[in-house]
Amino acid sequence: MLKTKARRLFSNFLNAYGKEPQYACCRIEFIDDHSSIETVFALDSGIAENDDQIFYYCDSLNDLLSLMDKEEKSVDFIITDIHEFLGTL
């Protein structure tokens, strides 16, 4: 369901602006203590501007979607909600 929401928001952004978004605003939960925060993911690991505002770098929408899986063991968090995609911060 969350991945479907993310794909829909991504598609809506693409249709509205004619280009892929650079950022995703998400809610994450940390695996160890279950605390959660609202944060920003970059959808291109080459983005260097606004580095202090970016929590995590992905290379694609599929990378972002993989972070919504509880089985993803390479990180200490899981994306629990996605609010919007952005072209700039």
Backbone torsions as a table, in degrees:
resi	resn	phi	psi	omega
1	MET	NA	-44.2	179.0
2	LEU	-66.1	-40.0	178.6
3	LYS	-65.3	-36.7	177.0
4	THR	-63.9	-43.0	176.9
5	LYS	-60.3	-45.1	-179.4
6	ALA	-62.7	-44.2	178.7
7	ARG	-63.2	-39.2	178.9
8	ARG	-65.6	-46.4	178.2
9	LEU	-62.0	-40.2	178.5
10	PHE	-62.6	-46.9	179.6
11	SER	-63.0	-41.2	177.5
12	ASN	-61.4	-41.6	178.3
13	PHE	-64.1	-46.9	-179.5
14	LEU	-59.5	-43.7	179.1
15	ASN	-67.3	-36.8	-177.3
16	ALA	-75.0	-37.4	-172.1
17	TYR	-112.9	-10.6	178.2
18	GLY	71.3	15.8	177.4
19	LYS	-152.1	161.8	-179.7
20	GLU	-75.6	146.2	177.4
21	PRO	-70.4	157.8	179.0
22	GLN	-99.7	-21.8	-173.4
23	TYR	-138.4	155.8	174.4
24	ALA	-131.5	130.8	176.5
25	CYS	-95.4	120.2	-171.9
26	CYS	-135.5	163.0	169.9
27	ARG	-107.5	133.8	178.2
28	ILE	-122.8	157.3	173.6
29	GLU	-124.3	129.9	177.4
30	PHE	-77.3	136.8	-175.6
31	ILE	-64.7	-41.2	-171.7
32	ASP	-70.1	-47.3	-175.1
33	ASP	-117.0	0.7	177.5
34	HIS	64.1	15.4	173.7
35	SER	-72.7	157.7	-178.4
36	SER	-134.8	153.6	178.9
37	ILE	-144.1	158.4	170.4
38	GLU	-92.2	134.3	-176.1
39	THR	-153.7	176.7	-175.6
40	VAL	-118.7	135.5	174.8
41	PHE	-112.1	137.8	172.4
42	ALA	-90.1	139.7	-179.5
43	LEU	-98.0	14.7	177.6
44	ASP	-147.9	115.7	-176.6
45	SER	-67.6	-8.9	178.6
46	GLY	-88.8	-5.0	179.7
47	ILE	-72.2	123.3	-179.1
48	ALA	-109.2	-24.6	-179.0
49	GLU	-70.5	151.5	-179.8
50	ASN	59.4	30.2	-176.5
51	ASP	-56.8	-32.9	-178.5
52	ASP	-70.8	-14.4	179.7
53	GLN	-98.1	-7.1	-174.7
54	ILE	-99.7	126.8	179.6
55	PHE	-81.0	-40.7	-172.8
56	TYR	-153.2	144.8	179.2
57	TYR	-104.6	129.7	174.1
58	CYS	-114.7	163.2	177.3
59	ASP	-100.7	-9.3	-176.0
60	SER	-169.6	173.6	173.5
61	LEU	-61.3	-40.4	179.9
62	ASN	-61.4	-37.4	175.3
63	ASP	-61.7	-44.7	178.7
64	LEU	-61.4	-45.0	-179.8
65	LEU	-61.0	-35.9	-180.0
66	SER	-64.5	-25.1	179.5
67	LEU	-78.5	-0.5	175.0
68	MET	-93.6	-1.4	-179.2
69	ASP	-94.9	128.5	177.5
70	LYS	-65.4	-20.4	-179.0
71	GLU	-78.1	-11.6	-179.2
72	GLU	-69.0	111.1	-173.8
73	LYS	-99.4	-2.9	-175.7
74	SER	-83.6	-6.2	179.7
75	VAL	-130.5	163.4	-178.2
76	ASP	-103.0	25.1	-179.5
77	PHE	-147.9	168.3	173.6
78	ILE	-136.1	140.9	175.0
79	ILE	-77.0	124.4	-177.9
80	THR	-106.6	-15.4	175.8
81	ASP	-159.6	155.3	174.8
82	ILE	-129.5	133.3	-174.3
83	HIS	-101.6	-44.6	-177.7
84	GLU	-167.3	162.8	170.9
85	PHE	-107.4	147.3	-178.1
86	LEU	-131.7	152.9	174.5
87	GLY	-89.3	-30.0	178.6
88	THR	-142.6	163.4	174.7
89	LEU	-100.7	NA	NA
